[in-house]
């Protein structure tokens, strides 16, 4: 998304007022809000990544069950 914002100096206008006009124009264009909205956006994980994570979780659960059966890990007690 490219937005051009142009400010032209008029007559005896000083730099402070030019900067103020520029800032106002940028704010009205909505560009700053759009950029801030995308700032922390994260990509959605791909199907392959989800599948890999699910398989890893299943593998870990099976490993924990095996450890519990062998007596190397205490069995979880239900919370009250």
N, C-alpha and C positions, 0 to 999 in steps of 0.2 A: 504494500500500500504506500504509494508515494504521494505526498501532498506538498505543493509548493506554496509558501506563504511569502508574499513580497510586500515590503514596506518601503515607501519612497519618502525621503526627507523633504519637507516643505519649508521653504523660506528660511527663517531664522530659528528653526526648531532645534533645541539642544538634544544631546545624546540620551539624556534620561527619559525624555518624553517619547523618543523614538523606540527605546527599549520597552517602555511601558505599553505603547501601541502594539509592538510586536508580540509581547507576552499575552496581551488581551486577545489578539487575533489567533494565536496558537491555541489558547484555551477554548475559544469559540469553535475552532475547527474540530475539536474532540480528539486531536492526535495524541495529546499527553495521556488522556484517560485510556485510550486504546492501548498504548504502549504499556502503561502501568497494569492494565488488565492482563496482558500477556506475560508480564514479567516473571511470575512464579508458576505459570502453567506448565504442567508436566505432560509428556507424551503418554498415551495409553500403551500399556505393555502389549506386545504382539502375541498372537495366538501361541506361537512356539514358546515364548517366554512363560506364558501362563501354564502351558502343559508341562514344561520342564520343572517349574516350581511345584506343581501339583504332584508330579512323580517323585520329587525329592521329599515332599511332605509324607507321602504314602510310605516311602522307603524308611524314613525316620520313625514313623509310627510302628512299622513292623519290627524295626530294630529295638524299640523300647519294649514292645510286647515280648520279644525274645529275651531281653535282659530281665524282665520281670519273671518270666518262667524259670530262668536259670537262678533266680534269687539274687542277682547282682544289683537289682534296683528295687526299691520299696514300691509297693503298689499304692496308687493314689487313693486317698479316702475322700468320699463325697463331701462337699461343703454343706454346711447347715444354713 
